[in-house]
Amino acid sequence: MHFSTAVVLSSVFSLSFALPAPQPGSQAAKPGRLNVDYSFAFKTFASGESTGTGAKIQASAPFTIKAYNSESPIHMMDINVSYNKFWVGNATNSTCPENRVEKPPQPCPVGNITALITTSTGGAQMDSGIAGGQAVYVGPRAQLRFNPPRVPIGPDAKKVVFALQPNPIPAPPGIAAFTFSGVGKASGFLACPITPQGPWQVFADLGSIEDSWVPSGDVSDCIGFDALATNYTSALPAAYQYV
């Protein structure tokens, strides 16, 4: 489902919104990372409710994300989707078939940009135009994934809340961090390489990831990062269907 860009990210990225003080073990203690609190508790949130840590649970306009770790080779690289997974260093994979189910069919977007939205219930979806939408979730082995169109998320998916935390230090003003909470000792995301030069598959850093879950077979190869969110504005969804 595509949310109208009339719901602007500035309502989420409030420049006057104060960040909470860094908590023990927060990202402030990690070199090259943002000051982001991933410890907000899981529950069902009302639209616009604050988590108490600065993250706002509300529907957002579309946004793109980049990897933030200034002491890593992936710093400020785009995070894109391909084959139902999230990647650093891979191009966006999308399609817009001629036999689209919508009547009349909407125009095909360019489709080379990965954009997401957050929902008022703590979910996240791809900014795609296909009927039924494409939900974002954390898989049973901590992979950050999205579902094919009209396919429900499996029961083994991790139960998490996604949110945008405004103005994470030291990011520029008006930027947010795409965050999650609700399972494990959440502390951002991991980029785990296919080869030493990439690309890197994106995982939720749950604090208990096994070596066998990551492409190289060694979690120590992975790079921790925070996801920096930037407003994406377009009259159309970013893609008709991500694949």
C-alpha positions as CSV (number, residue, x, y, z in Angstrom):
1,M,0.0,0.0,0.0
2,H,1.3,3.4,-0.9
3,F,0.7,6.2,1.6
4,S,0.1,9.6,0.2
5,T,3.1,11.9,0.4
6,A,0.8,14.4,2.0
7,V,1.7,12.6,5.3
8,V,5.1,14.2,5.4
9,L,8.1,13.0,7.3
10,S,8.6,16.3,8.9
11,S,5.7,15.4,11.2
12,V,7.9,12.5,12.4
13,F,11.3,14.1,12.2
14,S,10.4,17.0,14.5
15,L,13.4,19.2,15.0
16,S,12.2,20.2,18.4
17,F,11.8,16.6,19.5
18,A,14.4,15.9,22.2
19,L,16.4,12.8,22.2
20,P,16.6,10.7,25.4
21,A,19.8,10.6,27.3
22,P,22.1,7.8,26.2
23,Q,21.4,4.6,28.1
24,P,24.0,2.1,29.3
25,G,25.0,0.0,26.3
26,S,23.3,2.4,23.8
27,Q,24.8,3.2,20.4
28,A,26.6,6.2,21.8
29,A,29.2,3.8,23.1
30,K,29.9,2.3,19.7
31,P,32.5,4.1,17.5
32,G,31.1,5.3,14.2
33,R,27.5,4.7,15.1
34,L,24.5,6.9,15.9
35,N,23.1,7.6,19.3
36,V,20.0,5.4,18.9
37,D,17.9,3.7,21.6
38,Y,16.6,0.3,20.5
39,S,15.2,-0.6,23.9
40,F,11.6,0.6,23.6
41,A,9.3,-2.1,24.8
42,F,7.0,-4.0,22.5
43,K,3.3,-3.5,22.7
44,T,0.4,-2.4,20.4
45,F,0.8,1.3,19.8
46,A,-2.0,3.8,19.1
47,S,-1.4,6.0,16.1
48,G,1.1,8.8,16.9
49,E,2.0,7.4,20.3
50,S,5.6,7.8,21.5
51,T,7.6,4.9,22.7
52,G,9.1,7.0,25.5
53,T,12.5,6.9,23.9
54,G,12.0,9.3,21.0
55,A,10.8,6.8,18.5
56,K,7.4,7.8,17.0
57,I,4.9,5.0,16.1
58,Q,2.9,6.5,13.3
59,A,2.3,6.2,9.6
60,S,5.1,7.9,7.7
61,A,5.5,9.1,4.2
62,P,8.0,7.0,2.1
63,F,11.7,7.1,3.0
64,T,14.9,5.6,1.8
65,I,17.6,4.2,4.1
66,K,21.4,4.2,4.2
67,A,23.9,2.3,6.3
68,Y,25.5,4.5,9.0
69,N,28.9,3.5,10.4
70,S,31.6,6.0,9.8
71,E,34.3,3.5,10.6
72,S,33.3,1.0,8.0
73,P,33.4,0.5,4.2
74,I,29.6,0.5,4.0
75,H,29.2,4.0,5.5
76,M,26.3,6.0,3.8
77,M,25.8,3.2,1.2
78,D,22.2,2.7,0.0
79,I,20.2,-0.2,1.5
80,N,18.2,-1.9,-1.3
81,V,16.0,-4.9,-1.8
82,S,16.5,-7.9,-4.1
83,Y,15.0,-11.4,-4.0
84,N,12.9,-10.6,-0.8
85,K,16.0,-9.6,1.2
86,F,17.7,-6.3,2.1
87,W,21.2,-5.6,0.9
88,V,24.0,-3.1,1.0
89,G,25.9,-3.0,-2.3
90,N,23.2,-4.6,-4.4
91,A,20.8,-2.8,-6.8
92,T,17.1,-2.6,-6.3
93,N,15.1,-5.4,-7.9
94,S,11.6,-4.6,-9.0
95,T,9.1,-5.4,-11.7
96,C,6.0,-3.9,-13.3
97,P,4.3,-6.5,-15.5
98,E,1.9,-5.6,-18.3
99,N,-0.9,-7.7,-16.8
100,R,-1.3,-5.7,-13.6
101,V,-4.3,-6.5,-11.6
102,E,-5.4,-3.0,-10.8
103,K,-8.1,-1.6,-13.0
104,P,-7.2,0.7,-14.6
105,P,-3.5,-0.1,-14.2
106,Q,-1.5,2.6,-12.7
107,P,1.7,3.9,-14.6
108,C,4.9,1.9,-13.9
109,P,7.3,3.7,-11.5
110,V,10.9,3.8,-12.4
111,G,11.5,1.1,-9.8
112,N,15.2,1.5,-9.2
113,I,14.8,3.0,-5.7
114,T,14.1,1.1,-2.5
115,A,11.6,3.0,-0.3
116,L,9.6,2.0,2.8
117,I,6.9,3.4,5.0
118,T,6.1,2.8,8.7
119,T,2.6,2.1,9.9
120,S,0.6,3.4,12.9
121,T,0.7,-0.1,14.4
122,G,4.5,-0.5,14.5
123,G,4.8,-2.3,11.1
124,A,6.7,-1.4,8.0
125,Q,5.9,-1.9,4.4
126,M,7.6,-1.5,1.1
127,D,6.5,1.6,-0.9
128,S,5.1,-0.5,-3.7
129,G,1.9,0.0,-5.6
130,I,0.7,-3.6,-6.0
131,A,-2.6,-4.5,-4.4
132,G,-2.1,-6.1,-0.9
133,G,1.2,-4.4,-0.2
134,Q,4.5,-6.0,0.8
135,A,5.2,-6.1,4.5
136,V,8.7,-5.8,6.0
137,Y,9.7,-8.3,8.7
138,V,12.5,-10.0,10.6
139,G,12.8,-13.6,9.6
140,P,13.4,-16.5,12.0
141,R,17.2,-16.3,11.3
142,A,17.2,-12.5,11.8
143,Q,17.3,-11.6,8.1
144,L,15.5,-8.3,7.3
145,R,13.1,-9.4,4.6
146,F,9.9,-8.4,2.8
147,N,7.1,-10.6,1.6
148,P,6.0,-11.2,-2.0
149,P,2.7,-9.6,-2.9
150,R,-0.4,-11.0,-1.3
151,V,1.6,-13.5,0.7
152,P,1.2,-13.3,4.5
153,I,4.1,-13.2,6.8
154,G,4.9,-16.6,8.2
155,P,4.2,-17.5,11.8
156,D,7.9,-18.0,12.5
157,A,8.8,-14.3,11.8
158,K,10.1,-12.3,14.7
159,K,7.5,-10.1,16.4
160,V,9.0,-6.6,16.3
161,V,8.0,-3.0,16.2
162,F,9.4,-0.7,13.6
163,A,9.7,3.0,14.2
164,L,11.5,6.2,13.1
165,Q,13.6,7.9,15.8
166,P,14.1,11.6,15.0
167,N,17.4,13.4,14.9
168,P,19.8,10.8,16.0
169,I,23.2,12.3,16.9
170,P,25.4,13.0,15.0
171,A,23.2,12.8,11.9
172,P,22.2,16.1,10.2
173,P,19.0,17.8,11.4
174,G,15.8,16.5,9.8
175,I,17.1,13.0,9.5
176,A,15.7,9.9,11.3
177,A,16.9,6.4,12.2
178,F,14.8,3.5,11.1
179,T,14.7,1.3,14.2
180,F,13.1,-1.9,15.6
181,S,12.5,-3.4,19.0
182,G,10.7,-6.3,20.6
183,V,13.0,-9.2,20.4
184,G,16.5,-10.1,21.8
185,K,18.9,-7.4,22.8
186,A,18.2,-5.2,19.7
187,S,21.1,-3.0,18.8
188,G,20.6,-2.0,15.2
189,F,21.4,-3.9,12.1
190,L,24.2,-6.1,10.7
191,A,25.6,-6.1,7.2
192,C,27.0,-9.6,6.5
193,P,29.2,-10.0,3.4
194,I,28.8,-12.5,0.6
195,T,32.5,-11.8,-0.2
196,P,35.0,-9.6,1.6
197,Q,34.2,-6.8,-0.9
198,G,30.4,-7.3,-0.6
199,P,27.6,-7.2,-1.3
200,W,26.3,-7.4,2.3
201,Q,23.0,-9.0,3.4
202,V,21.2,-7.1,6.1
203,F,20.2,-8.7,9.4
204,A,18.6,-7.4,12.6
205,D,21.2,-7.4,15.3
206,L,19.4,-9.4,18.0
207,G,22.5,-10.1,20.0
208,S,22.2,-13.8,19.5
209,I,22.8,-14.5,15.9
210,E,24.4,-17.9,15.0
211,D,27.3,-18.3,12.6
212,S,25.3,-20.6,10.4
213,W,22.7,-17.9,9.7
214,V,25.0,-15.5,7.9
215,P,26.4,-15.9,4.3
216,S,30.1,-16.3,5.3
217,G,29.4,-18.6,8.2
218,D,31.1,-16.3,10.7
219,V,29.1,-13.5,12.4
220,S,32.4,-11.7,13.2
221,D,32.6,-10.8,9.5
222,C,29.4,-8.7,9.8
223,I,29.5,-4.9,10.2
224,G,27.1,-3.3,12.7
225,F,25.3,-0.2,11.5
226,D,22.3,2.1,12.0
227,A,19.8,2.8,9.3
228,L,19.6,6.4,8.4
229,A,16.2,7.4,6.9
230,T,15.7,10.2,4.4
231,N,12.4,11.5,2.9
232,Y,11.4,10.1,-0.5
233,T,9.0,12.2,-2.5
234,S,7.2,11.0,-5.6
235,A,3.7,11.1,-7.1
236,L,3.9,7.3,-7.6
237,P,5.1,4.5,-5.3
238,A,8.8,3.9,-5.6
239,A,8.1,0.6,-7.3
240,Y,5.1,-1.3,-8.5
241,Q,6.4,-4.6,-7.0
242,Y,9.7,-5.4,-5.3
243,V,11.0,-8.9,-6.1
